Amino acid sequence: MPKRFIRNSLLAAALLLAIAGAINFEVDPFQQYRIPTKYEPRFYRSFQRYENPGVARNYAYDRAIIASSLFENIPGSEMDRAFGYGRTQNLCDSALTAYDARKLAETALSTGHVKEIVFNVDYNSFSGPPDHVGYGDKLPLYLYDRTHWNDYPYVLSIATLRKSLDILAGRKEVGYRTDPDAPWYWADTVTFSAKNVVDELDVNDLNRRYQQPQRTLDGMMKSFEANVVPLVRDNPGTTFIFAWPPYSILVWIDFRRRGQLDVSLDFKRRFFEILSKYPNVRIHDFQARTDWITNLDEYRDMYHFSPRISEALVKDLGAGRERMTPEDYVARIENLRSIALSADLGKIIAAVRARQRR
Amino acid sequence: MLFNSYEFLLFFLPAVLAAYFALGLRGKDRLAIAFLVAASFFFYAWWRAQYIWLLVASIAVNFAAGRAIVHRAARNEATRTLLVLGIAFDLLLLGYFKYANFFLANVASLLGIAPERLDVILPIGISFFTFTQIAFLVDASRGKAREPDLLNYSLFVTYFPHLLAGPILHHREMMPQFADRTTKRVDWENVARGLALLAIGLGKKVLIADTLALQANDAFGSVHPLTFGDAWLAILCYTLQIYFDFSGYTDMALGMALMMNIRLPQNFDSPYRQRNLQEFWRHWHMTLTRFLRDYVYIPLGGNRRGEPWTSCAIVATFLLGGLWHGANWTFVAWGLANGVGLVVLRLWGRTGIRLPALAAWLVTFLFVNVAWVFFRAPDMASAVSFLGALRGGGGFAGFRLVVAPVTIATLAAACAIAAWPRNSNRIVAEMTFRWPLQVATALLLAAGILSLSNPTEFLYFNF
């Protein structure tokens, strides 16, 4: 009797798992094995770190955007037009860290057809240890390699099964997009306005909403040297285009208040000094664009800018504008420092409120 | 390696069981023990291989100390110095890896200087294997334990079902089982009961605890003020989450050990059904309570020196128990709350007033809920803020956090299961092997394995 109990229980469990696994493999909702042809591809924002490695392996492109949510509103085609050549795939992950970026870049590079990678350089992505992941406990690394045998957490997953059954049943839930050109686009779901930005602020603690940790130069450099330098050094045939993104002026006030201004700008200097030695690197800097960063109507919150700024930024990237050079990088950094030091939160908020009243 | 991982459930456990019984069937008992030790080290190394040295060093020192204590005791020589040295080694190890940064931060705060942090990672399970070995040394000095064989001792400490999160074992309850030849032979009834217990534990962990964790994490991580409803829902979710998480883990540990014909001590026995705090502690994390009673409370004098001393001993024991759970003032506060709660209960008992059963249960359950706030909150300020929300400080207007229907359904199921008189141990002890339980076991195993993806860590690994 106990023997039969064991045999029947294990066989039934194995059968259920086999059925679930077969469904998940065949439907493949996170596009790990193929681009779907029997249904419209679904790009699930809450599963970016699961879906992006599959997109990186299976789609045809020669330029990848590997960036945080700041670049999620950039369609690949927009970058193609700005550069005048190539085909771009957006592979952004919200709250991307340097480690997340390296792993995704390695997956993209393993295809052998990636000639350029565009990164945004986010100071906060270098916080934490070199293997710090931006979301969740750890990356699903089994999806980032080119073998399938270790994919059991994906194939034998209830989360995958729910998506597979939704697709098979033709259920259209919220939370996904279907356009591979702009898989992670969210700008049409929010409002960009100075009023919203200011309303959401905690003036005593600008970092309250984001809870970004304190960074040290030593810690940032460790992450940089572990994640960025090897990528650039070991892939000389690939061009790496780094863009310092245009945070709103409020971020610089926050950095200043939290004692993070010097560490950020020192990191920026070291970043340039080390990477500018590599011929396959271009570094662009949009952080002192006062026409953008002080216009809070173009922001959703203190970090995220509008598609209008994205589009202009992409055009500048394509045209090679705002590129840091050995001659101007110190001046750029000092200019940014003076902008940050002179910014006055009270005046900024008062100006927004006054405009509202008018 | 986590119990709730594909690697453990699909590869490690089946392979270990097969090899263990294959060696046992060929009569290679010593080899079977050696294999289990090797498998347990592999199990530990899966987390961070470089920390194996720590486990090896801890075993080597405690084994040598225990052996020397036994030899000296046999010659009627004093063992106290050796015992103190052995325990000091254990506490220094624990102190360095677990409490050094806490200590430095508090000293820096007192002196008003910038805190220095040591680059130390808390080795997984260190609190458990340290306490297990302290108990062994004390038992050796009392003549209750002796272990001349390093391989056997290594298995006692590293046996993978209990290595990371207990139960905290007594040497005398394990070694006879490991020495028994029959435990190396397949006993299909034990395998069947163990499999059912493992399936129940897996279900408790991944289907219930991990689901409830989402609501609790949202609330305790929220940067916005919580409403009365948010706070009470969150603490209720956490109260049940921690029970299903830790008792689920323990069920899995007991289940896989039973499959190897080893009976580990029970750690939970329907704690949330109890009607006073003392009974709660007799049914919650029972092997820790036993350890604290035998090795802290009684040596402190227990109840032999009058009421004031007894009260102080209770509070001191629970302060230590709180600190054992983590290097944070929140754990100290949690221990203090429980210690004071037990003292109040003793004083109440002297009045002779007896509450109706329902009222007694409600007071106990509410006390335990509120005390968990300190256990879960990341710092004292957050705990105080959360307690404010429980009193309605964040307003009474419904819920500000999103409450998923699955959370409510899981919470209702969790409450019903926690209140049900037949807990997992009784179900398995009394089970027949008919088809409804076969179906239930298969469903729990399949659903549990399908829910492993992106596993959250068992809460007790950091303690």
Chai-1 contact restraints between the chains, C-beta under 6 A:
chainA,res_idxA,chainB,res_idxB,connection_type,confidence,min_distance_angstrom,max_distance_angstrom,comment,restraint_id
A,M1,B,F433,contact,1.0,0.0,6.0,A-B,restraint_1
A,P2,B,W188,contact,1.0,0.0,6.0,A-B,restraint_2
A,P2,B,E189,contact,1.0,0.0,6.0,A-B,restraint_3
A,P2,B,A192,contact,1.0,0.0,6.0,A-B,restraint_4
A,P2,B,F433,contact,1.0,0.0,6.0,A-B,restraint_5
A,K3,B,W188,contact,1.0,0.0,6.0,A-B,restraint_6
A,F5,B,A192,contact,1.0,0.0,6.0,A-B,restraint_7
A,F5,B,F433,contact,1.0,0.0,6.0,A-B,restraint_8
A,F5,B,Q438,contact,1.0,0.0,6.0,A-B,restraint_9
A,I6,B,V191,contact,1.0,0.0,6.0,A-B,restraint_10
A,I6,B,A192,contact,1.0,0.0,6.0,A-B,restraint_11
A,I6,B,L195,contact,1.0,0.0,6.0,A-B,restraint_12
A,N8,B,Q438,contact,1.0,0.0,6.0,A-B,restraint_13
A,S9,B,Q438,contact,1.0,0.0,6.0,A-B,restraint_14
A,S9,B,T441,contact,1.0,0.0,6.0,A-B,restraint_15
A,S9,B,A442,contact,1.0,0.0,6.0,A-B,restraint_16
A,A12,B,A442,contact,1.0,0.0,6.0,A-B,restraint_17
A,A13,B,A442,contact,1.0,0.0,6.0,A-B,restraint_18
A,A13,B,L445,contact,1.0,0.0,6.0,A-B,restraint_19
A,A13,B,A446,contact,1.0,0.0,6.0,A-B,restraint_20
A,L16,B,A446,contact,1.0,0.0,6.0,A-B,restraint_21
A,L17,B,A446,contact,1.0,0.0,6.0,A-B,restraint_22
A,A20,B,L450,contact,1.0,0.0,6.0,A-B,restraint_23
A,Y152,B,Y6,contact,1.0,0.0,6.0,A-B,restraint_24
A,P153,B,Y6,contact,1.0,0.0,6.0,A-B,restraint_25
A,P153,B,S453,contact,1.0,0.0,6.0,A-B,restraint_26
A,L156,B,L450,contact,1.0,0.0,6.0,A-B,restraint_27
A,S157,B,S453,contact,1.0,0.0,6.0,A-B,restraint_28
A,I158,B,L450,contact,1.0,0.0,6.0,A-B,restraint_29
A,I158,B,S451,contact,1.0,0.0,6.0,A-B,restraint_30
A,A159,B,S453,contact,1.0,0.0,6.0,A-B,restraint_31
A,R208,B,V223,contact,1.0,0.0,6.0,A-B,restraint_32
